[in-house]
Amino acid sequence: MTFAVNVHNLTRRYGNRTVISNLDLRIEKGEFVALLGESGCGKTTLLRALARLDPVEGGQIDGPAQPAVVFQEHRLLPWAPLWRNVALGMEHERPRAEAALREVGLEGREEDWPRNLSGGQAQRVALARALVREPRLMLLDEPFAALDALTRIKMHVLIRDLVAKHRPGVLLVTHDVDEAVAIADRILVMREGAIAATYTTEDASPLALRSHLLAELGVENDHRAA
């Protein structure tokens, strides 16, 4: 099996409103896919469906029953030290948790508490918790949106390195065009519950790709947009 998840003809409704209609999507193992689109287009709805957090009304999702998910909020348990946050739900796995913390640059902080972490450090713990189980699929819901610009760049380098090592398929939901261009292998633009456009980093230079994506999102000729 070479794919991390394969979606066919997915449909998701809220009451009488169809949010996702007959959507197909395949993400390969080790592939980093970014999903862009205006608010309300169905990005987070798709991620929640892939995470098995919400039911779907039609179609098929061939993927892991419990993919790893990292949200914008780190969702660490304040009463548990960092290694226990990483090993959450795993019995007798402190060595694996400590190894995961080393991978994200937090060696020596195993007994520290979430309250002592910066936002970037807390997201590093959330990444360690996601990767410690060697997931086939990892879903990222704007995990770096609340970080400052420099910390966000460092997190981009870290997540690329971690994905290259562990080889999960990744779907990143983001509003940040520059983030998508910087770290994704393939970039999807979602519009009205469907995949409206697909780009890869081989299609054009980063600057040209950014311009194409901004045009897809309706912000042509605005070089300040991100």
ROROZA-486635 format. One record per residue: z, y, x of N, C-alpha, C, CB in turn. Coordinates in pm, whole numbers, plus 32768, in hexadecimal, padded with zeros to 4 digits. Each point is the difference from the previous one (the first is absolute). Glycine has a CB too. Example, Ala and Ser with C-alpha at 12.3 -4.5 7.8 and 13.67 -1.06 7.14 Angstrom:
<kollums>
830C7DC78527800080777FA780008078805A807D7F8B7F43/7F3B80DE809A8006807780528049806D7FB37F297FC18076/
</kollums>
This chain:
<kollums>
80007F898055800080777FAB8000807C8059807B7F857F47/7F1E80CE80AB7FF380768056803080807FBC7F417F91806E/80D3806C7F108024807C7FBC809780097FE87F1E80027F94/8111807B8064808C80197FDE801280057F69801F807D80D6/7F807FBF7EE5800280057F6E7F72800E7FCE80E880667FFE/7EFB7F5A7F937F7C80077FC28014801A7F6B7F9A7F6280AE/803381107F258013802C7F757F797FFE7FBA80C680928040/7F397F327F497F837FF87FB48016802F7F717FB37F418090/7FFF81247F487FF9802A7F748087802D7FC97F427F627FE2/810C80E28072808780277FD97FFE806F7F9780517FBF80E3/800180307EB5800D80647F968094801A7FE87F267FB97F95/80FE80C78064808C80267FE5800080707F9A80497FBC80E9/800880337EAE800880647F958090802B7FEB7F357F9D7F92/80DA80DF8043807E80327FCD7FE980257F6E804D805680E5/7FDE7F557EC27FE380157F727F6A7FFA7FE980CE808D7FE7/7EFB7FDC7FDE7F7080037FE57FAF803A8073803680157F10/800D801681587FBB804180717FE67F9A806F806C80DD7FC7/7F177F1480607FD97FA8806D8008804C80827F6A7F7A7F68/80ED805980F28015804480807FA87FC5806D80EB80347FBD/7F057F4780427FA87FBB805E7FA47FA77FAF80AE800580BB/7ED080027F637F9F7FB77FB17FA57FAB8058800880B57F55/80027EC7809C7FA47FA1803F7FF0801980967F877FEF7F27/80E8801F811E7FFF8024808D7FFA7F838058808380D07FCB/7F287F33809B7FF77F988064802C803980877F437F8D7F82/8108802580CA8030802D808380237F878054805780D77F9D/7F7B7F2B80DF80237F97805F802D804280827F5B7F5C7F97/811A807A809A80348031807E80127F87805C807580C67F91/7F507F4280E480087F91805F80848003804D7F0580018014/81237F8F802280757FFC80577FE6805A807A803A7F157FB3/8026813E806C7FF3805A80717FB4807F7FE3800C7F3B808B/7FC080D47EFB7FB380777FDD805C806B7FC87F367F727FD2/80B3810A8057804F80727FD37FA980537FA2808B800480D7/7F987FFD7EA97FB380467F9A805480737FC97F827F2D7FC4/8042814A8036804180747FC47FC0801D7F798037805E80E3/801A7FCB7EBD7FD1801D7F79801F80927FE080237F107FB8/7F73813F8034800B808D7FDF7FD780177F6F7FD2803E80EE/805880317EDC7FD880257F79805D80697FC77FA17F1D7FDE/802F812B7FBF805280667FC280767FC07FB77F3680947FE8/81327FBA800380737FCF7FB47FD57FD17F768098809B807E/7F9A7EF07F5A7FE07FCA7F7D7F857FA97FFA806A80C57FA8/7F567F2480CD7F857FB07FFE801B7F6A7FFD7F9080B7807C/80ED7F1E7F9E80217F727FFA802A7FC280847F627FF37F48/80AF805E812180217FCA808480847FB27FFE7F8480BF806A/80E67F847F6B80837FBF800080057F8F7F9A806880D78049/7F507F387F4A7FF97F937F9D7FC57F8380407FE780A87F45/7FAF7F69810B7FC57F8E804580647FC480637F1C80667FE6/81267FED806780617FCB8061806F7FB37FBA7FCC80BF8099/80667F757EF9806C7FBB7FB97FCF7F7B7FC5806880DE7FCB/7F1B7F1D800D7FC97F817FCF7FF77F9A80717F7E807C7F4F/80537FB081277FF67FA68072808A7FD3802F7F2C80708044/81387FE77FAA80897FDD802680447FA77F99800E80D8807B/7FAF7F0B7F1780367FB07F92807780447FBD7FB37F318075/805181547F92806A804C7FBE7FDD801E7F6F803D806380DC/7F437FA07F037FD2801D7F787FA17F927FD2801B80F88027/7FE17EEC7F577F9E7F9F7FCD7F75803D7FFA80B57F927F7A/7EE78018807B7F76802F7FEE7FCA7FC17F807FDC801B80FB/7FC380297ECA7FC87FD17F817F837FAC8011805E80C87F96/7F6B7F3580E17F887FB080147FE07FF580937FA980477F22/800A7F5281027FD77FEC808A805A7FA2804C7FA080E17FFA/80457F14808880467F9F80538026804080867F837F437F91/80F680A2809C802F802B8084801F7F82804F805F80DB7FA7/7F517F0C80BE80177F8D805980408036807F7F3A7F7C7FA0/814880798065804A80368072808F7FD07FFA7F6C80C98008/80E77F638058808B7FD180048050802E7F887FF3800380F7/80687FA77EDE805480227F8D8064806E80227FE67F177FAC/804080F580D380608065802A7FCE8047807E80BD7F7A7F9C/7EE380DE80577FD3804C8074806C8061802E7F147FEC7FB2/80E2804180CA805E806580327FD680897FCE802F7F7580CE/803380DA7F077FE480857FCB8058806780467FBF7F9D7F21/800580D2810A804A807080397FDF807A7FAC7FFD7F9E80EC/806C80A17EDC7FEF80737FA880178082804D80487F747F3C/7F9D80FB8081801B8083803C8095800F801E7F3A80617F86/811B7F71802080907FFB8019801F7F7D80488033808E7F33/801D7F7A813780197F898051804F7F947FB87FFA809280C5/80597F947EDA804B7FA27FAD805C7FA480527F4480087F5D/80FA8031810A80617FB3804D80867FFC7FB67F8C804080D7/80BE7F567F3F80847FF27FC38064804C80567FC57F1D7F9D/807B814B802E805780548053807C7FB980327FAD80C07F81/807B7ED5803D807B7FBA80267FE77F8E8063805E803C7F21/7F267FB2810A7FDF7F91805A7FCB803680847FCE7F6B7F3A/805C805881387FC9802B80807F6A7FE2800680DF7FD98070/7EDE80607FF37F6E7FF880037FCC7F708006800080DD8071/80427ECF7FDD7FCA7F78800A800A7FB77F7A80417FFA80F3/802780217EC1800B7FBF7F7E7F9A80397F9E80F47FD8802A/7EEB80A77FE17F9480387FAE7F7C7FBB801E807880DB7FF9/7F6E7F0B80867F827FBE80257FFF7F6F7FD17FED809680C8/80837F267F4380097F727FDC80247FEA7F6D80417FD180EA/7FAF80967EC480287FF87F737FC17F867FBC801780FA7FFB/803F7EB27FCB7FCF7F8A7FBB7FE57F8980597FA080987F5E/80757F7681237FE97F94805F80877FD280387F19805B803B/80FE7F257FC6807E7FC980317FF77FE18096802E7F9F7F1C/803A8088812D800C7FDC808D7F86802C8051808F7F3E7FBD/7F43813B802C7F86802E80438018807D80547F7C7F9D7F47/80FC807380EE8019807780527FA48009807980EC7FF67FB5/7EF77F9C80927FA5800C80747F7780367FD980797F43806B/7F5180927F247F7D80337FD6800A80927FD87FC07F1A7FB2/80AE810C800E8011808B7FD9800B8059807C80717FB77F2B/7FD9801C8139800F804E80797F7A800D804980EF7FB58013/7EC27FE07FED7F7C8006803F7FA680637FB880197F12804A/7FF080F17F317FAE805D7FB2802A8090801C7FE27F527F4D/809F80C780C1802F808780217FD1802A808B80C77FDE7F6D/7F347FC580F07FCA802080857F6E802A7FF6809F7F5D8069/7F16805D7F427F71801F7FF17FE8808E7FCD7FD87F0F7FD4/808381247FDB7FEC80867FCA804D806A804E7FDE7F9A7F1F/805380408158803F806280588091801F7FE37F23805C8018/81237F497FA6808D80187FDE805D7F99803F7FB580667F2A/80287F6A814B80577FA4804880848044801F7F387F8B8063/8135802C7F8A808480378017803E80457F887FBC801A80E8/7FF67FF17EAB803380427F87801F7F9B7F917F7A80CB803C/808F7EB57FE7800E7F977F9B807A80137FA77F8D7F67809C/80E180CA7F9D807D800F7FB48011808E7FC880667F4F8091/7F3681057F82800780887FCD7FED80007F687FA9805A80DC/806F801B7EE77FFB800C7F6E7F8C80597FD780F97FE07FF4/7ECA80077F997F8F80527FD2801D80967FFE7FBB7F3F7F79/80C280E8806C802080907FF77FED8048808580A37FCA7F4B/7F597FEC81237FF2803C80847F70800E802E80DE7FA28036/7EC380397F777F737FFD80267FB7807D7FD280067F077FF6/7F97812180577FA080657FD17FA17FBF7F9D8011808080DB/7F9C7FD27EE37FA07FC77FA27F9F7FA08042801380CF7F7B/7FBD7F5480FA7FA57FA8804780407F7E802A7F8980C7804F/80F47F417FE080477F86802780187FA67F87806E807C80BC/7FB57FBE7ED280167FB07F887F807FB87FD780B280A17FB5/7EDB7FA180587F827FBE7FDE7FDE7F9380657FB180D37F94/807A7F3D80E87FEE7F958063804E7F837FD67FE080AD80B6/809A7F677F17804E7F8E7FCE7FB87FC07F8980D7806D804F/7EF37FE57F597FB87FCA7F8D7F867FAE802E804D80C37F74/7F6E7F6A80F37F907FB3803680307F7D803E7F8480D6802B/80EC7F30801E80377F85803A80237F9C7F928059808480C2/7FE37FAC7ED280237FA87F907F847FC37FC180CC808B7FD6/7EC77FC180237F847FCC7FC57FC07F9780597FDE80DB7F8F/80287F3880F57FB77FA9805C804E7F86802E7F8780C78048/80FE7F387FA480527F9580377FDA7F797FC580BA80A48022/7F0E7F5A7F667FD87F827FC17F6F7FDB801C80A6802E7F4E/7F198019810C7F737FE880237FAA7FF97F8180497F8380D1/7FAD80E97EE47FB97FFC7F807F697FF1801080B5808D7FA1/7F107F347FFE7F6E7FF87FFA7FC380847FD180117F097FD2/8038813D7FD67FD2807F7FC88071806580067F5C7F8A7F68/808480F080C88063806B80027FC880777FB3805C7FB280E0/7FF580837EC57FD9806E7FA98053807A80247FBE7F607F46/7FFF810F80D68043807B802C7FE3806E7F9A7FED7FBC80F4/807C80757ECB7FF080677F99802E8087803880237F547F48/7F8280F280FB801B8083803C8081800080537F88806A7F40/80887F38811C80817FF38046801D807180627FE77F0E7FE6/7FB3813F80418015806980647FF5808C7FC67FA77F6380AB/804C80A87ED27FE580817FC18070806580147F787F887F59/8104804A80B08071805C800880258023809080527FA17F2B/7F65802A813780228017808B7FBA807C803680217F09801F/801B813380497FBE8072803F7F847FD2804B80DD80778015/7ECD7FE780117F7C7FE0803580087FAB807F7FAB80D47F9D/80AD7F5080C080097FB7807E80347F737FE9802680D7807A/80427F1C7F3480357F7B7FE27F987FAB7FBA80E6805F7FEE/7ECB7FDD7FBA7F987FB67FB97F987FC98062802580927F36/7FB37FBC812D7FA07FD1806380397F89804D7FA080E98014/80DE7F20801280407F91804780057F827FA9808A80A58083/7F8F7F6D7EFC80047F8D7FA57F757FC47FEF80C380677F88/7ED57FEB807C7F787FCB7FF77FE27FA280767FB780D27F88/80717F5A80F07FEB7FAC8076804F7F7F7FF47FD980CC808D/80A47F3F7F4580567F8A7FF37FC77F9D7F9C80C6808D803A/7F127FA27F517FD17FA27F9A7F7F7FBC802B806D808B7F50/7F3A7FBD80F47F877FC1803280217F9280647F8380D77FDD/80DB7F44807E80277F9B8062803F7F867FBD802280B780AA/80347F617EF380427F917FBC7F9D7FAB7FB380CE808A7FF0/7ED37FB67FCD7F9B7FB47FB57FA97FB0805F800080AF7F4B/7FDC7F8B81277FAF7FB8806380497F8480337F9380D78041/80F27F317FCA804E7F8F803380177F967F96806E809A809E/7FB77F8F7EE980297FA07F997F8D7FD57FA680E180668006/7EB77FEA7FF07F847FDE7FB9800F7FED7F687FB97F9780D1/809B80B67EEB7FFA7FFA7F6D7F8880517FD180FC7FE57FEE/7ED57FFE7F9A7FA7805F7FBF805480727FCB7F5B7F4B7FC4/8071812F8044804F80767FD97FB280557F9D80747FFE80DF/7FD0802C7EB77FCC80667FA6805E807780047F917F537F6A/803C811F80C4804D807B80077FD180607F9380227FE280F7/803780417EAD7FE380687F9D802B8085803C801E7F5F7F3B/7F86810280C8801E8081803C7FAE806D7FBE80387F9080D9/7FFB80EB7F2E7FB480767FD97FC88048807A808F80167F35/7F907FBA81427FE28045807C7F7F7FC9803D80F6802A8026/7E9F80237FD27F7F7FD5803780097FE980967F8A807F7F4A/80B87FDB80FE800C7FF38090804D7F8180267FF780FA8016/806E7EE47F9E804B7F8580187FA67F867FEF80D380717FB2/7EDE7F8E7FE47FA67F907FE87F9C7FF18071801A80227F0B/7FAC804D81227F9D7FFC806C80407FD180817F8080B87F93/80FD7F6F808580437FE1807E80247F6D800E805880E57FFF/7FCB7ED67F93803A7F7B80117FB77F907FB780D58072801C/7ED07FAB7F897FC37F957FB07F807FCB803F806280677F34/7F827F1980B37F7F7FC580227F9A801E7F9380747F4B8082/7FBD80B67F027FAA80187F8C8048805D7FA17F917F1D8017/802681407FAE803B80647FA77FBA7FF97F79803B809680C3/80167F5A7ED47FCD7FF97F788025807F7FB680117F048000/7F93812D7FAF801C80727FA980027FCD7F717F9580A680A1/80DB7F707F1A80117FD07F787FED80747F9E809F7F4C804F/7F1A80977F457FE880667F9B80007FBD7F777F79808C80A3/80DE7FA57F0480077FCF7F77800C7F687FF97F7980C67FB9/80E17F04809B801F7F737FF97F9C7FA38040807380377F37/7F307FFF81187F9B7FAC80417FEE802F80907F8B7FD57F23/80427FD481337FDE802680887F7A80477FFE80837F3B8061/7F8081477FBB7F8780527FF37FB080078082807480857F53/7FCE7F6781207FBA80098080804D7FB280697FA180E27FC3/80177EEB809F803B7FB6806F7FC68031808380237F367F6C/803480E280F37FD5802B808580497FAC80687FD280EC7FAE/7FF17F0480C680457FC480717FFD806380747FC17F157FB5/809680D380AB8007805B80737F827FF9805580F87FE77FFF/7EB47FB47FEA7F827FF580497F8F804F7FBD804A7F1F8051/7FD081157F377F9680457FB77FDC8087803E804E7F8E7F32/801480B4810B7FE8808780318070802680607F8680407F2B/806A80318118806A80348054807880267FA97F58805480AA/81207FB57F8F807380267FAF7FEC80837FB5808E7F8880A1/7F3380DB7F9F7FEB80807FBF7FA07FF37F8B802D807480D9/7F657F427F3C7F9F7FEE7F94803B7FAC7F8F7F45801280A6/81087F877F7E80407FAC7F9B806180527FAC7FE87F388095/8064811D7FAC805C80587FB97FB580587F9C8099800080C6/7EF680367F657FAF80557FA97FCD7FB27F877FBE808A80C6/80137EFB7F517FCF7FAC7F9180717FE57F9C7F567F95809A/811F804B7F9A80717FDE7FA8802D80797FB080477F5080A1/7FBF81247F9F802580787FB77F9C801E7F91806D805980CE/7F137F907F4E7F9A80137F9980167FA07F8C7F5E804D80AE/80C37F377F70801B7F9D7F978075802D7FA97FA97F498096/80B780FD7FA98077802B7FB87FF2808B7FC380857F728099/7F0480C67F737FE5807F7FBE8032807B804880087F837F33/800780748152802D8074804D7F9E801F807080EF7FC87FC9/7E91803A80167F97801E80628012808C803A7F647F687F86/807B80A480FA7FFB8080804680898044800D7F1980197FAC/81517F9C8037808580378016803B7FBA807A802280347F09/7FCC8006816E80297FBD807C8096800080117F2980438066/811F80037F4580928000800A803D7F8B7FB37FFC80F98019/7FB37EC67F9080387F957FAD80237F8780537F7A80507F3F/80E47F62808F80287F88804780147F917F9C806C808780B6/
</kollums>
